[in-house]
Amino acid sequence: MLSKNISLLLLTFAILTSCNNNNRISTDIVNNPITANGGNDISSLPKFQFETDNHDFGKIIQGEKVTYSFQFKNVGKSDLVITGASGSCGCTVPSFPKNPIAPGKSGKIDVQFNSEGKKGIQNKTINVSANTQPNTVILKIKVEIVEP
C-alpha cells in the first residue's frame, strides 16, 4: 500500500513538472504576417480598402434583424486571406469570404444584427483578422432600437 502511494506521488510530481515547458514559441510570430517569410517588407502584403468601416442602421423596432455589407477591395500586391471575423456580442454575426481575394479584386463582409432583447442605442464592433499589416481591422455598426 505504501509503495502504491509513493508511486502515485512520484507520477503526479513528474506530470506536474513536465507541464512547465519554458521553451514555448510566442504565437506573435504566427499572427504577424511580415514574419511569415522572415522579411520586414510590408509593401508586398495584401491591404484592405473599405468603402466605409462604420454603418448606422438608424432606428429599428425591437426584434428586427438587419444586415449590412461592408464592401472592400484588396489594394495590396498579394492574395488577401481573411482568417476570421467575430462580433462583439452574439447579436452581431459576420460572414466573410473563405477564398483568397486577388490583388485588385473586391469582396464583402456581411454583418447581421439581431435586436431581440435589446433597446436604446447599441454600438457594436466586428474584428476582422487577415494576412494584412496590421492583421486586424475593426468595423463598427450603430443602431437605435425602439420598443414596439
LUMTORMI-789000 format. One record per atom (N, C-alpha, C): residue number from 1; residue in three letters; atom name; x, y, z. Coordinates in nm, 2 decimals. Example, Ala and Ser with C-alpha at 12.3 -4.5 7.8 and 13.67 -1.06 7.14 Angstrom:
LUMTORMI-789000
[1,'ALA','N',[1.32,-0.57,0.78]],
[1,'ALA','CA',[1.23,-0.45,0.78]],
[1,'ALA','C',[1.32,-0.33,0.78]],
[2,'SER','N',[1.28,-0.22,0.71]],
[2,'SER','CA',[1.37,-0.11,0.71]],
[2,'SER','C',[1.29,0.00,0.79]],
//
This chain:
LUMTORMI-789000
[1,'MET','N',[0.08,-0.12,0.00]],
[1,'MET','CA',[0.00,0.00,0.00]],
[1,'MET','C',[0.09,0.13,0.00]],
[2,'LEU','N',[0.19,0.12,0.08]],
[2,'LEU','CA',[0.28,0.24,0.09]],
[2,'LEU','C',[0.36,0.26,-0.04]],
[3,'SER','N',[0.39,0.15,-0.11]],
[3,'SER','CA',[0.46,0.15,-0.23]],
[3,'SER','C',[0.37,0.21,-0.34]],
[4,'LYS','N',[0.24,0.18,-0.34]],
[4,'LYS','CA',[0.14,0.24,-0.43]],
[4,'LYS','C',[0.13,0.39,-0.41]],
[5,'ASN','N',[0.13,0.44,-0.29]],
[5,'ASN','CA',[0.12,0.58,-0.26]],
[5,'ASN','C',[0.24,0.66,-0.31]],
[6,'ILE','N',[0.36,0.60,-0.28]],
[6,'ILE','CA',[0.48,0.66,-0.33]],
[6,'ILE','C',[0.49,0.67,-0.48]],
[7,'SER','N',[0.45,0.56,-0.54]],
[7,'SER','CA',[0.45,0.56,-0.69]],
[7,'SER','C',[0.35,0.66,-0.75]],
[8,'LEU','N',[0.23,0.67,-0.69]],
[8,'LEU','CA',[0.14,0.77,-0.73]],
[8,'LEU','C',[0.19,0.91,-0.71]],
[9,'LEU','N',[0.26,0.94,-0.60]],
[9,'LEU','CA',[0.31,1.07,-0.57]],
[9,'LEU','C',[0.42,1.10,-0.67]],
[10,'LEU','N',[0.51,1.01,-0.70]],
[10,'LEU','CA',[0.62,1.03,-0.80]],
[10,'LEU','C',[0.56,1.06,-0.94]],
[11,'LEU','N',[0.46,0.98,-0.97]],
[11,'LEU','CA',[0.39,1.00,-1.10]],
[11,'LEU','C',[0.33,1.14,-1.11]],
[12,'THR','N',[0.26,1.18,-1.01]],
[12,'THR','CA',[0.20,1.31,-1.00]],
[12,'THR','C',[0.30,1.42,-1.01]],
[13,'PHE','N',[0.41,1.41,-0.94]],
[13,'PHE','CA',[0.52,1.51,-0.95]],
[13,'PHE','C',[0.58,1.52,-1.08]],
[14,'ALA','N',[0.60,1.40,-1.15]],
[14,'ALA','CA',[0.66,1.40,-1.28]],
[14,'ALA','C',[0.57,1.47,-1.38]],
[15,'ILE','N',[0.44,1.45,-1.37]],
[15,'ILE','CA',[0.34,1.51,-1.47]],
[15,'ILE','C',[0.34,1.66,-1.45]],
[16,'LEU','N',[0.34,1.70,-1.32]],
[16,'LEU','CA',[0.33,1.85,-1.29]],
[16,'LEU','C',[0.45,1.92,-1.33]],
[17,'THR','N',[0.57,1.86,-1.32]],
[17,'THR','CA',[0.69,1.93,-1.35]],
[17,'THR','C',[0.72,1.93,-1.50]],
[18,'SER','N',[0.67,1.83,-1.57]],
[18,'SER','CA',[0.69,1.82,-1.72]],
[18,'SER','C',[0.60,1.92,-1.79]],
[19,'CYS','N',[0.49,1.96,-1.73]],
[19,'CYS','CA',[0.40,2.06,-1.79]],
[19,'CYS','C',[0.45,2.20,-1.79]],
[20,'ASN','N',[0.55,2.23,-1.72]],
[20,'ASN','CA',[0.61,2.36,-1.71]],
[20,'ASN','C',[0.71,2.38,-1.82]],
[21,'ASN','N',[0.67,2.39,-1.94]],
[21,'ASN','CA',[0.77,2.40,-2.05]],
[21,'ASN','C',[0.79,2.55,-2.08]],
[22,'ASN','N',[0.91,2.59,-2.06]],
[22,'ASN','CA',[0.95,2.73,-2.08]],
[22,'ASN','C',[1.01,2.75,-2.22]],
[23,'ASN','N',[1.01,2.65,-2.30]],
[23,'ASN','CA',[1.07,2.67,-2.44]],
[23,'ASN','C',[0.96,2.69,-2.54]],
[24,'ARG','N',[0.85,2.74,-2.50]],
[24,'ARG','CA',[0.74,2.77,-2.60]],
[24,'ARG','C',[0.78,2.89,-2.69]],
[25,'ILE','N',[0.73,2.88,-2.81]],
[25,'ILE','CA',[0.75,2.99,-2.91]],
[25,'ILE','C',[0.62,3.08,-2.90]],
[26,'SER','N',[0.65,3.21,-2.90]],
[26,'SER','CA',[0.54,3.30,-2.89]],
[26,'SER','C',[0.45,3.29,-3.02]],
[27,'THR','N',[0.32,3.30,-3.00]],
[27,'THR','CA',[0.23,3.30,-3.12]],
[27,'THR','C',[0.23,3.43,-3.19]],
[28,'ASP','N',[0.30,3.53,-3.14]],
[28,'ASP','CA',[0.30,3.66,-3.21]],
[28,'ASP','C',[0.37,3.64,-3.35]],
[29,'ILE','N',[0.46,3.55,-3.36]],
[29,'ILE','CA',[0.53,3.52,-3.48]],
[29,'ILE','C',[0.43,3.48,-3.59]],
[30,'VAL','N',[0.34,3.39,-3.54]],
[30,'VAL','CA',[0.24,3.34,-3.64]],
[30,'VAL','C',[0.14,3.45,-3.67]],
[31,'ASN','N',[0.10,3.53,-3.58]],
[31,'ASN','CA',[-0.01,3.63,-3.60]],
[31,'ASN','C',[0.04,3.75,-3.68]],
[32,'ASN','N',[0.17,3.77,-3.69]],
[32,'ASN','CA',[0.22,3.88,-3.76]],
[32,'ASN','C',[0.27,3.84,-3.90]],
[33,'PRO','N',[0.20,3.89,-4.01]],
[33,'PRO','CA',[0.22,3.84,-4.14]],
[33,'PRO','C',[0.36,3.87,-4.20]],
[34,'ILE','N',[0.43,3.98,-4.15]],
[34,'ILE','CA',[0.56,4.01,-4.20]],
[34,'ILE','C',[0.67,3.92,-4.16]],
[35,'THR','N',[0.64,3.83,-4.06]],
[35,'THR','CA',[0.74,3.73,-4.02]],
[35,'THR','C',[0.72,3.60,-4.09]],
[36,'ALA','N',[0.61,3.59,-4.17]],
[36,'ALA','CA',[0.59,3.46,-4.24]],
[36,'ALA','C',[0.70,3.43,-4.33]],
[37,'ASN','N',[0.76,3.53,-4.40]],
[37,'ASN','CA',[0.87,3.49,-4.49]],
[37,'ASN','C',[1.01,3.55,-4.43]],
[38,'GLY','N',[1.00,3.59,-4.31]],
[38,'GLY','CA',[1.13,3.64,-4.24]],
[38,'GLY','C',[1.17,3.78,-4.28]],
[39,'GLY','N',[1.09,3.85,-4.36]],
[39,'GLY','CA',[1.13,3.98,-4.40]],
[39,'GLY','C',[1.05,4.09,-4.33]],
[40,'ASN','N',[1.09,4.21,-4.35]],
[40,'ASN','CA',[1.02,4.33,-4.29]],
[40,'ASN','C',[0.95,4.41,-4.40]],
[41,'ASP','N',[0.95,4.37,-4.52]],
[41,'ASP','CA',[0.89,4.45,-4.63]],
[41,'ASP','C',[0.74,4.43,-4.63]],
[42,'ILE','N',[0.67,4.53,-4.59]],
[42,'ILE','CA',[0.52,4.51,-4.59]],
[42,'ILE','C',[0.46,4.56,-4.72]],
[43,'SER','N',[0.54,4.61,-4.81]],
[43,'SER','CA',[0.48,4.66,-4.94]],
[43,'SER','C',[0.42,4.55,-5.03]],
[44,'SER','N',[0.46,4.43,-5.01]],
[44,'SER','CA',[0.41,4.32,-5.09]],
[44,'SER','C',[0.29,4.25,-5.03]],
[45,'LEU','N',[0.25,4.30,-4.91]],
[45,'LEU','CA',[0.14,4.24,-4.84]],
[45,'LEU','C',[0.00,4.28,-4.90]],
[46,'PRO','N',[-0.10,4.20,-4.88]],
[46,'PRO','CA',[-0.23,4.25,-4.92]],
[46,'PRO','C',[-0.28,4.36,-4.83]],
[47,'LYS','N',[-0.38,4.44,-4.88]],
[47,'LYS','CA',[-0.42,4.55,-4.80]],
[47,'LYS','C',[-0.57,4.57,-4.82]],
[48,'PHE','N',[-0.65,4.59,-4.71]],
[48,'PHE','CA',[-0.79,4.62,-4.72]],
[48,'PHE','C',[-0.81,4.77,-4.76]],
[49,'GLN','N',[-0.91,4.79,-4.84]],
[49,'GLN','CA',[-0.96,4.93,-4.87]],
[49,'GLN','C',[-1.11,4.92,-4.86]],
[50,'PHE','N',[-1.17,4.96,-4.75]],
[50,'PHE','CA',[-1.31,4.95,-4.73]],
[50,'PHE','C',[-1.37,5.08,-4.78]],
[51,'GLU','N',[-1.50,5.07,-4.84]],
[51,'GLU','CA',[-1.57,5.18,-4.88]],
[51,'GLU','C',[-1.61,5.27,-4.75]],
[52,'THR','N',[-1.64,5.20,-4.65]],
[52,'THR','CA',[-1.66,5.26,-4.51]],
[52,'THR','C',[-1.63,5.15,-4.41]],
[53,'ASP','N',[-1.59,5.19,-4.29]],
[53,'ASP','CA',[-1.56,5.10,-4.19]],
[53,'ASP','C',[-1.67,5.11,-4.07]],
[54,'ASN','N',[-1.77,5.19,-4.10]],
[54,'ASN','CA',[-1.88,5.20,-4.00]],
[54,'ASN','C',[-2.01,5.22,-4.07]],
[55,'HIS','N',[-2.12,5.18,-4.00]],
[55,'HIS','CA',[-2.25,5.19,-4.06]],
[55,'HIS','C',[-2.35,5.21,-3.95]],
[56,'ASP','N',[-2.44,5.31,-3.97]],
[56,'ASP','CA',[-2.55,5.34,-3.88]],
[56,'ASP','C',[-2.68,5.29,-3.94]],
[57,'PHE','N',[-2.75,5.20,-3.88]],
[57,'PHE','CA',[-2.87,5.14,-3.92]],
[57,'PHE','C',[-2.99,5.24,-3.90]],
[58,'GLY','N',[-2.97,5.34,-3.81]],
[58,'GLY','CA',[-3.08,5.43,-3.77]],
[58,'GLY','C',[-3.17,5.36,-3.67]],
[59,'LYS','N',[-3.30,5.40,-3.68]],
[59,'LYS','CA',[-3.39,5.34,-3.58]],
[59,'LYS','C',[-3.46,5.21,-3.64]],
[60,'ILE','N',[-3.46,5.11,-3.56]],
[60,'ILE','CA',[-3.53,4.99,-3.59]],
[60,'ILE','C',[-3.62,4.95,-3.48]],
[61,'ILE','N',[-3.72,4.86,-3.50]],
[61,'ILE','CA',[-3.81,4.81,-3.40]],
[61,'ILE','C',[-3.75,4.69,-3.33]],
[62,'GLN','N',[-3.76,4.68,-3.20]],
[62,'GLN','CA',[-3.70,4.57,-3.12]],
[62,'GLN','C',[-3.75,4.44,-3.18]],
[63,'GLY','N',[-3.66,4.35,-3.20]],
[63,'GLY','CA',[-3.69,4.21,-3.26]],
[63,'GLY','C',[-3.65,4.20,-3.40]],
[64,'GLU','N',[-3.62,4.31,-3.47]],
[64,'GLU','CA',[-3.58,4.31,-3.61]],
[64,'GLU','C',[-3.44,4.26,-3.62]],
[65,'LYS','N',[-3.42,4.19,-3.74]],
[65,'LYS','CA',[-3.28,4.16,-3.78]],
[65,'LYS','C',[-3.25,4.24,-3.90]],
[66,'VAL','N',[-3.13,4.31,-3.89]],
[66,'VAL','CA',[-3.08,4.39,-4.01]],
[66,'VAL','C',[-2.95,4.35,-4.05]],
[67,'THR','N',[-2.92,4.37,-4.18]],
[67,'THR','CA',[-2.79,4.32,-4.23]],
[67,'THR','C',[-2.73,4.44,-4.31]],
[68,'TYR','N',[-2.59,4.45,-4.31]],
[68,'TYR','CA',[-2.52,4.54,-4.39]],
[68,'TYR','C',[-2.40,4.47,-4.44]],
[69,'SER','N',[-2.36,4.51,-4.57]],
[69,'SER','CA',[-2.24,4.45,-4.63]],
[69,'SER','C',[-2.13,4.56,-4.64]],
[70,'PHE','N',[-2.02,4.53,-4.57]],
[70,'PHE','CA',[-1.91,4.61,-4.58]],
[70,'PHE','C',[-1.83,4.57,-4.70]],
[71,'GLN','N',[-1.82,4.66,-4.80]],
[71,'GLN','CA',[-1.76,4.63,-4.93]],
[71,'GLN','C',[-1.61,4.67,-4.91]],
[72,'PHE','N',[-1.52,4.59,-4.97]],
[72,'PHE','CA',[-1.38,4.62,-4.96]],
[72,'PHE','C',[-1.31,4.57,-5.09]],
[73,'LYS','N',[-1.19,4.63,-5.11]],
[73,'LYS','CA',[-1.11,4.59,-5.23]],
[73,'LYS','C',[-0.97,4.56,-5.17]],
[74,'ASN','N',[-0.90,4.46,-5.23]],
[74,'ASN','CA',[-0.76,4.43,-5.20]],
[74,'ASN','C',[-0.67,4.52,-5.28]],
[75,'VAL','N',[-0.62,4.62,-5.22]],
[75,'VAL','CA',[-0.53,4.72,-5.29]],
[75,'VAL','C',[-0.38,4.68,-5.27]],
[76,'GLY','N',[-0.36,4.56,-5.22]],
[76,'GLY','CA',[-0.22,4.52,-5.20]],
[76,'GLY','C',[-0.17,4.44,-5.32]],
[77,'LYS','N',[-0.05,4.38,-5.30]],
[77,'LYS','CA',[0.02,4.31,-5.41]],
[77,'LYS','C',[0.01,4.16,-5.40]],
[78,'SER','N',[-0.06,4.11,-5.31]],
[78,'SER','CA',[-0.07,3.96,-5.30]],
[78,'SER','C',[-0.21,3.92,-5.25]],
[79,'ASP','N',[-0.24,3.80,-5.25]],
[79,'ASP','CA',[-0.38,3.75,-5.22]],
[79,'ASP','C',[-0.41,3.78,-5.07]],
[80,'LEU','N',[-0.53,3.84,-5.05]],
[80,'LEU','CA',[-0.58,3.87,-4.92]],
[80,'LEU','C',[-0.66,3.75,-4.87]],
[81,'VAL','N',[-0.62,3.70,-4.75]],
[81,'VAL','CA',[-0.69,3.59,-4.69]],
[81,'VAL','C',[-0.75,3.63,-4.55]],
[82,'ILE','N',[-0.88,3.63,-4.54]],
[82,'ILE','CA',[-0.94,3.66,-4.41]],
[82,'ILE','C',[-0.95,3.53,-4.33]],
[83,'THR','N',[-0.89,3.53,-4.21]],
[83,'THR','CA',[-0.88,3.41,-4.13]],
[83,'THR','C',[-0.99,3.41,-4.03]],
[84,'GLY','N',[-1.06,3.52,-4.00]],
[84,'GLY','CA',[-1.17,3.51,-3.91]],
[84,'GLY','C',[-1.23,3.65,-3.89]],
[85,'ALA','N',[-1.36,3.65,-3.84]],
[85,'ALA','CA',[-1.43,3.77,-3.81]],
[85,'ALA','C',[-1.52,3.74,-3.70]],
[86,'SER','N',[-1.53,3.82,-3.60]],
[86,'SER','CA',[-1.61,3.80,-3.48]],
[86,'SER','C',[-1.68,3.93,-3.44]],
[87,'GLY','N',[-1.80,3.92,-3.39]],
[87,'GLY','CA',[-1.88,4.03,-3.34]],
[87,'GLY','C',[-1.85,4.05,-3.19]],
[88,'SER','N',[-1.88,4.17,-3.14]],
[88,'SER','CA',[-1.85,4.20,-3.00]],
[88,'SER','C',[-1.95,4.13,-2.91]],
[89,'CYS','N',[-2.06,4.08,-2.97]],
[89,'CYS','CA',[-2.16,4.00,-2.89]],
[89,'CYS','C',[-2.23,3.90,-2.98]],
[90,'GLY','N',[-2.30,3.81,-2.92]],
[90,'GLY','CA',[-2.37,3.71,-3.00]],
[90,'GLY','C',[-2.48,3.77,-3.09]],
[91,'CYS','N',[-2.52,3.89,-3.07]],
[91,'CYS','CA',[-2.62,3.95,-3.15]],
[91,'CYS','C',[-2.57,4.00,-3.29]],
[92,'THR','N',[-2.44,4.01,-3.30]],
[92,'THR','CA',[-2.37,4.06,-3.42]],
[92,'THR','C',[-2.29,3.95,-3.48]],
[93,'VAL','N',[-2.34,3.90,-3.60]],
[93,'VAL','CA',[-2.28,3.79,-3.67]],
[93,'VAL','C',[-2.23,3.82,-3.80]],
[94,'PRO','N',[-2.10,3.82,-3.82]],
[94,'PRO','CA',[-2.04,3.85,-3.95]],
[94,'PRO','C',[-2.02,3.72,-4.04]],
[95,'SER','N',[-2.02,3.74,-4.17]],
[95,'SER','CA',[-1.98,3.63,-4.26]],
[95,'SER','C',[-1.89,3.69,-4.36]],
[96,'PHE','N',[-1.79,3.61,-4.40]],
[96,'PHE','CA',[-1.68,3.67,-4.48]],
[96,'PHE','C',[-1.64,3.57,-4.59]],
[97,'PRO','N',[-1.57,3.61,-4.69]],
[97,'PRO','CA',[-1.53,3.52,-4.80]],
[97,'PRO','C',[-1.42,3.42,-4.75]],
[98,'LYS','N',[-1.44,3.30,-4.78]],
[98,'LYS','CA',[-1.34,3.19,-4.73]],
[98,'LYS','C',[-1.23,3.17,-4.83]],
[99,'ASN','N',[-1.25,3.22,-4.96]],
[99,'ASN','CA',[-1.14,3.21,-5.06]],
[99,'ASN','C',[-1.05,3.33,-5.06]],
[100,'PRO','N',[-0.93,3.32,-5.11]],
[100,'PRO','CA',[-0.84,3.44,-5.12]],
[100,'PRO','C',[-0.90,3.54,-5.22]],
[101,'ILE','N',[-0.87,3.67,-5.18]],
[101,'ILE','CA',[-0.91,3.78,-5.27]],
[101,'ILE','C',[-0.79,3.83,-5.34]],
[102,'ALA','N',[-0.79,3.81,-5.47]],
[102,'ALA','CA',[-0.67,3.85,-5.55]],
[102,'ALA','C',[-0.65,4.00,-5.55]],
[103,'PRO','N',[-0.53,4.05,-5.57]],
[103,'PRO','CA',[-0.50,4.19,-5.58]],
[103,'PRO','C',[-0.59,4.26,-5.69]],
[104,'GLY','N',[-0.65,4.37,-5.65]],
[104,'GLY','CA',[-0.74,4.44,-5.74]],
[104,'GLY','C',[-0.88,4.39,-5.74]],
[105,'LYS','N',[-0.91,4.28,-5.67]],
[105,'LYS','CA',[-1.04,4.23,-5.67]],
[105,'LYS','C',[-1.12,4.27,-5.54]],
[106,'SER','N',[-1.25,4.26,-5.54]],
[106,'SER','CA',[-1.33,4.31,-5.43]],
[106,'SER','C',[-1.40,4.19,-5.36]],
[107,'GLY','N',[-1.45,4.22,-5.24]],
[107,'GLY','CA',[-1.52,4.13,-5.16]],
[107,'GLY','C',[-1.61,4.20,-5.06]],
[108,'LYS','N',[-1.68,4.13,-4.98]],
[108,'LYS','CA',[-1.77,4.19,-4.88]],
[108,'LYS','C',[-1.77,4.11,-4.76]],
[109,'ILE','N',[-1.80,4.18,-4.65]],
[109,'ILE','CA',[-1.82,4.11,-4.52]],
[109,'ILE','C',[-1.96,4.15,-4.48]],
[110,'ASP','N',[-2.05,4.05,-4.47]],
[110,'ASP','CA',[-2.19,4.08,-4.43]],
[110,'ASP','C',[-2.20,4.07,-4.28]],
[111,'VAL','N',[-2.27,4.16,-4.22]],
[111,'VAL','CA',[-2.29,4.17,-4.08]],
[111,'VAL','C',[-2.44,4.17,-4.05]],
[112,'GLN','N',[-2.49,4.07,-3.97]],
[112,'GLN','CA',[-2.63,4.07,-3.93]],
[112,'GLN','C',[-2.64,4.10,-3.79]],
[113,'PHE','N',[-2.73,4.20,-3.75]],
[113,'PHE','CA',[-2.75,4.24,-3.62]],
[113,'PHE','C',[-2.89,4.19,-3.58]],
[114,'ASN','N',[-2.91,4.12,-3.47]],
[114,'ASN','CA',[-3.03,4.08,-3.41]],
[114,'ASN','C',[-3.07,4.16,-3.29]],
[115,'SER','N',[-3.18,4.24,-3.30]],
[115,'SER','CA',[-3.21,4.33,-3.19]],
[115,'SER','C',[-3.30,4.27,-3.09]],
[116,'GLU','N',[-3.32,4.14,-3.09]],
[116,'GLU','CA',[-3.41,4.07,-2.99]],
[116,'GLU','C',[-3.35,4.10,-2.85]],
[117,'GLY','N',[-3.44,4.15,-2.76]],
[117,'GLY','CA',[-3.40,4.17,-2.63]],
[117,'GLY','C',[-3.31,4.29,-2.60]],
[118,'LYS','N',[-3.29,4.37,-2.70]],
[118,'LYS','CA',[-3.21,4.50,-2.69]],
[118,'LYS','C',[-3.30,4.62,-2.70]],
[119,'LYS','N',[-3.25,4.73,-2.64]],
[119,'LYS','CA',[-3.32,4.86,-2.65]],
[119,'LYS','C',[-3.22,4.97,-2.64]],
[120,'GLY','N',[-3.26,5.08,-2.70]],
[120,'GLY','CA',[-3.18,5.20,-2.69]],
[120,'GLY','C',[-3.07,5.20,-2.80]],
[121,'ILE','N',[-2.97,5.28,-2.78]],
[121,'ILE','CA',[-2.86,5.29,-2.88]],
[121,'ILE','C',[-2.76,5.18,-2.85]],
[122,'GLN','N',[-2.73,5.11,-2.96]],
[122,'GLN','CA',[-2.63,5.00,-2.95]],
[122,'GLN','C',[-2.51,5.03,-3.04]],
[123,'ASN','N',[-2.39,5.02,-2.99]],
[123,'ASN','CA',[-2.27,5.03,-3.07]],
[123,'ASN','C',[-2.20,4.89,-3.06]],
[124,'LYS','N',[-2.18,4.83,-3.18]],
[124,'LYS','CA',[-2.11,4.70,-3.18]],
[124,'LYS','C',[-1.99,4.71,-3.28]],
[125,'THR','N',[-1.90,4.62,-3.25]],
[125,'THR','CA',[-1.78,4.61,-3.34]],
[125,'THR','C',[-1.76,4.47,-3.39]],
[126,'ILE','N',[-1.69,4.46,-3.51]],
[126,'ILE','CA',[-1.66,4.34,-3.57]],
[126,'ILE','C',[-1.51,4.34,-3.59]],
[127,'ASN','N',[-1.44,4.24,-3.54]],
[127,'ASN','CA',[-1.30,4.23,-3.55]],
[127,'ASN','C',[-1.27,4.13,-3.67]],
[128,'VAL','N',[-1.20,4.18,-3.77]],
[128,'VAL','CA',[-1.17,4.10,-3.89]],
[128,'VAL','C',[-1.02,4.08,-3.89]],
[129,'SER','N',[-0.98,3.95,-3.89]],
[129,'SER','CA',[-0.84,3.91,-3.89]],
[129,'SER','C',[-0.80,3.86,-4.03]],
[130,'ALA','N',[-0.69,3.91,-4.08]],
[130,'ALA','CA',[-0.64,3.87,-4.22]],
[130,'ALA','C',[-0.49,3.88,-4.22]],
[131,'ASN','N',[-0.44,3.84,-4.34]],
[131,'ASN','CA',[-0.29,3.84,-4.36]],
[131,'ASN','C',[-0.24,3.98,-4.40]],
[132,'THR','N',[-0.29,4.08,-4.34]],
[132,'THR','CA',[-0.25,4.22,-4.37]],
[132,'THR','C',[-0.17,4.28,-4.25]],
[133,'GLN','N',[-0.12,4.40,-4.27]],
[133,'GLN','CA',[-0.05,4.47,-4.17]],
[133,'GLN','C',[-0.11,4.60,-4.14]],
[134,'PRO','N',[-0.18,4.63,-4.03]],
[134,'PRO','CA',[-0.19,4.54,-3.92]],
[134,'PRO','C',[-0.29,4.42,-3.95]],
[135,'ASN','N',[-0.28,4.32,-3.87]],
[135,'ASN','CA',[-0.36,4.20,-3.91]],
[135,'ASN','C',[-0.50,4.20,-3.86]],
[136,'THR','N',[-0.55,4.30,-3.80]],
[136,'THR','CA',[-0.68,4.32,-3.75]],
[136,'THR','C',[-0.74,4.45,-3.79]],
[137,'VAL','N',[-0.86,4.44,-3.85]],
[137,'VAL','CA',[-0.94,4.56,-3.88]],
[137,'VAL','C',[-1.07,4.56,-3.80]],
[138,'ILE','N',[-1.11,4.68,-3.75]],
[138,'ILE','CA',[-1.23,4.69,-3.67]],
[138,'ILE','C',[-1.34,4.76,-3.75]],
[139,'LEU','N',[-1.45,4.69,-3.77]],
[139,'LEU','CA',[-1.56,4.75,-3.84]],
[139,'LEU','C',[-1.67,4.79,-3.73]],
[140,'LYS','N',[-1.75,4.89,-3.75]],
[140,'LYS','CA',[-1.84,4.93,-3.64]],
[140,'LYS','C',[-1.98,4.95,-3.70]],
[141,'ILE','N',[-2.08,4.91,-3.62]],
[141,'ILE','CA',[-2.22,4.94,-3.65]],
[141,'ILE','C',[-2.29,5.00,-3.53]],
[142,'LYS','N',[-2.39,5.08,-3.57]],
[142,'LYS','CA',[-2.47,5.15,-3.47]],
[142,'LYS','C',[-2.61,5.14,-3.50]],
[143,'VAL','N',[-2.70,5.13,-3.40]],
[143,'VAL','CA',[-2.84,5.11,-3.42]],
[143,'VAL','C',[-2.91,5.17,-3.30]],
[144,'GLU','N',[-3.03,5.23,-3.33]],
[144,'GLU','CA',[-3.12,5.27,-3.22]],
[144,'GLU','C',[-3.24,5.18,-3.22]],
[145,'ILE','N',[-3.26,5.11,-3.11]],
[145,'ILE','CA',[-3.37,5.02,-3.11]],
[145,'ILE','C',[-3.49,5.08,-3.02]],
[146,'VAL','N',[-3.61,5.08,-3.09]],
[146,'VAL','CA',[-3.72,5.13,-3.02]],
[146,'VAL','C',[-3.82,5.01,-2.99]],
[147,'GLU','N',[-3.89,5.02,-2.88]],
[147,'GLU','CA',[-3.98,4.91,-2.84]],
[147,'GLU','C',[-4.11,4.93,-2.92]],
[148,'PRO','N',[-4.17,4.81,-2.96]],
[148,'PRO','CA',[-4.29,4.82,-3.04]],
[148,'PRO','C',[-4.41,4.88,-2.97]],
//
